[in-house]
Amino acid sequence: MKRKVLLMWLCSIVSFYAAAQEGFPVPAGNAQQLFYLQRTSNTNTIVYELNLKKGVLDTDNPVHVYWIRYAEKGQTAELSWVQRVFAYGVRIKSYPDSSYRVRLVSYAGYSMFLKKGRDGKYRLYAPINGKMMILNHIFVKITGGSMWSPDIEYFEVSGFDPVTGKAVSERKKVLKSEIKEKEG
């Protein structure tokens, strides 16, 4: 049974590598990675990972966000203040059950949830096709606009079903009414 689950999981991961945006690198080798975000503008990638201190989740700041600058030399770099506060940073809300709601600062309309599984590992769950799935990747199709107000045709969320291991994805439209942070 364990072998079957492992095989399904490996197949789903391989399918993500095959289904990655053409010409875009896929970050690998980071056991703490929750998901990554890429945009049409270049191959630079924003990585969202667990923020651990001495092997324990930092409950005040559970998600660390940084760049992999593939378009340069492939080096990592912290987000600038502007990027963290207005574009790619996250807003976190903790819950009594030790789970967290995670939202990108630039789009309050899509909530993700960081939860600890029975195996003791944290995973980020997000709605994909109407069900909570484990998130792997977000791709944003930008068609113009400016740094402060890009024109986004869609964003595509990809992940896998936590029960079956099957790869799933969905394209979503950005709703202007959901850009601002909501209460609750």
C-alpha positions as CSV (number, residue, x, y, z in Angstrom):
1,M,0.0,0.0,0.0
2,K,2.8,2.4,0.9
3,R,4.6,1.6,-2.3
4,K,1.4,2.4,-4.3
5,V,0.9,5.7,-2.6
6,L,4.6,6.6,-3.1
7,L,4.3,5.7,-6.8
8,M,1.2,7.8,-7.2
9,W,2.9,10.7,-5.5
10,L,6.0,10.4,-7.7
11,C,3.9,10.2,-10.8
12,S,2.1,13.4,-9.8
13,I,5.4,15.2,-9.2
14,V,6.8,14.1,-12.5
15,S,3.6,15.3,-14.2
16,F,4.2,18.8,-12.7
17,Y,7.7,18.9,-14.2
18,A,6.3,17.9,-17.6
19,A,3.4,20.3,-17.3
20,A,5.5,23.3,-16.2
21,Q,5.2,26.4,-18.3
22,E,7.3,25.8,-21.4
23,G,10.8,27.3,-21.0
24,F,10.3,27.9,-17.3
25,P,12.5,26.2,-14.8
26,V,11.0,24.2,-11.9
27,P,12.5,24.8,-8.4
28,A,13.6,21.5,-6.9
29,G,15.4,20.1,-3.9
30,N,13.8,22.2,-1.2
31,A,12.0,20.0,1.3
32,Q,10.5,23.1,3.0
33,Q,9.0,24.5,-0.3
34,L,5.2,24.9,-0.2
35,F,4.7,26.3,-3.7
36,Y,6.2,28.6,-6.2
37,L,4.8,31.4,-8.4
38,Q,5.9,32.3,-11.9
39,R,4.8,35.0,-14.3
40,T,4.9,35.6,-18.0
41,S,7.3,38.5,-17.7
42,N,10.4,36.4,-17.1
43,T,11.6,33.1,-15.6
44,N,12.4,34.6,-12.2
45,T,10.5,32.6,-9.7
46,I,9.0,33.4,-6.3
47,V,9.3,30.6,-3.8
48,Y,7.0,30.2,-0.7
49,E,8.5,27.9,1.9
50,L,8.0,26.9,5.6
51,N,9.8,29.3,7.9
52,L,11.5,27.0,10.4
53,K,13.7,28.1,13.3
54,K,15.8,25.2,14.7
55,G,13.5,22.8,13.0
56,V,10.3,24.2,14.4
57,L,7.7,26.3,12.6
58,D,7.9,30.0,13.3
59,T,4.3,30.6,14.4
60,D,4.6,34.4,14.1
61,N,5.9,34.2,10.5
62,P,5.2,30.6,9.2
63,V,5.9,31.3,5.5
64,H,9.2,32.7,4.0
65,V,9.0,34.2,0.5
66,Y,12.1,34.8,-1.7
67,W,13.2,34.9,-5.3
68,I,15.2,32.5,-7.4
69,R,16.5,34.8,-10.1
70,Y,16.8,32.3,-13.0
71,A,17.0,35.2,-15.6
72,E,20.2,36.3,-14.0
73,K,22.5,33.7,-12.5
74,G,20.0,31.5,-10.7
75,Q,20.8,33.0,-7.3
76,T,18.3,33.5,-4.5
77,A,17.4,36.9,-3.2
78,E,15.0,38.3,-0.6
79,L,12.0,40.3,-1.8
80,S,12.4,44.0,-1.7
81,W,10.1,45.9,0.7
82,V,7.8,47.0,-2.2
83,Q,7.6,43.4,-3.5
84,R,6.9,42.0,0.0
85,V,4.2,44.7,0.9
86,F,2.5,45.2,-2.4
87,A,3.0,42.2,-4.7
88,Y,4.4,38.8,-3.6
89,G,4.3,38.9,0.2
90,V,1.7,37.1,2.3
91,R,-0.8,37.9,4.9
92,I,-1.2,35.3,7.5
93,K,-4.1,34.6,9.9
94,S,-3.6,31.9,12.6
95,Y,-6.4,29.7,13.9
96,P,-6.7,27.9,17.3
97,D,-6.1,24.5,15.6
98,S,-2.6,25.6,14.6
99,S,-3.5,26.1,11.0
100,Y,-3.0,29.3,9.1
101,R,-4.9,31.1,6.3
102,V,-2.4,32.4,3.8
103,R,-3.2,35.1,1.2
104,L,-1.0,36.9,-1.3
105,V,-0.9,40.6,-0.4
106,S,-1.8,41.5,-4.0
107,Y,-4.9,39.4,-4.2
108,A,-7.2,38.8,-1.2
109,G,-9.6,36.7,-3.2
110,Y,-7.7,33.5,-3.1
111,S,-7.2,31.9,0.4
112,M,-4.8,29.1,1.0
113,F,-4.5,27.1,4.2
114,L,-1.3,25.8,5.9
115,K,-2.1,22.7,7.9
116,K,-0.1,20.1,9.7
117,G,-0.9,16.5,8.6
118,R,-1.1,13.4,10.7
119,D,2.4,12.6,9.5
120,G,3.6,15.9,11.2
121,K,4.4,17.6,7.9
122,Y,2.9,21.0,6.9
123,R,1.2,21.3,3.5
124,L,-0.5,24.2,1.8
125,Y,-4.1,23.5,0.7
126,A,-5.9,25.6,-1.8
127,P,-9.2,25.5,-3.7
128,I,-8.7,23.9,-7.1
129,N,-11.8,22.9,-9.1
130,G,-13.9,23.4,-6.0
131,K,-12.0,21.0,-3.8
132,M,-9.1,21.6,-1.3
133,M,-6.0,20.3,-2.9
134,I,-2.3,20.5,-2.1
135,L,-0.9,23.5,-3.9
136,N,2.3,23.2,-5.9
137,H,2.5,26.1,-8.4
138,I,0.8,29.3,-9.4
139,F,1.4,30.8,-12.9
140,V,0.2,34.3,-13.6
141,K,-0.5,35.3,-17.3
142,I,0.2,39.1,-17.5
143,T,-0.8,40.8,-20.7
144,G,0.3,44.4,-20.0
145,G,-0.4,47.2,-17.6
146,S,2.2,48.5,-15.2
147,M,4.2,47.3,-12.2
148,W,1.6,48.9,-9.9
149,S,-1.4,47.7,-11.9
150,P,-0.6,44.7,-14.2
151,D,-3.3,43.5,-16.6
152,I,-3.8,39.8,-15.6
153,E,-5.6,37.6,-18.1
154,Y,-5.7,34.7,-15.6
155,F,-3.8,32.8,-12.9
156,E,-3.4,29.1,-13.1
157,V,-3.2,27.0,-9.9
158,S,-1.7,23.5,-10.0
159,G,-1.5,20.9,-7.3
160,F,-2.5,17.4,-6.5
161,D,-5.3,15.6,-4.8
162,P,-4.2,14.7,-1.2
163,V,-6.2,11.4,-1.4
164,T,-5.5,10.1,-4.9
165,G,-2.2,11.9,-5.7
166,K,-3.7,12.9,-9.1
167,A,-2.4,16.1,-10.6
168,V,-5.0,18.9,-10.8
169,S,-5.1,22.5,-12.2
170,E,-7.5,25.3,-12.8
171,R,-7.4,28.7,-14.5
172,K,-9.0,31.5,-12.6
173,K,-9.9,35.1,-13.4
174,V,-8.8,37.9,-11.2
175,L,-11.9,39.6,-9.8
176,K,-11.2,43.3,-9.2
177,S,-13.6,43.2,-6.2
178,E,-11.3,40.7,-4.5
179,I,-8.0,42.5,-4.8
180,K,-8.3,44.4,-1.5
181,E,-8.0,42.5,1.8
182,K,-11.3,41.4,3.3
183,E,-12.0,41.2,7.0
184,G,-12.2,37.8,8.6
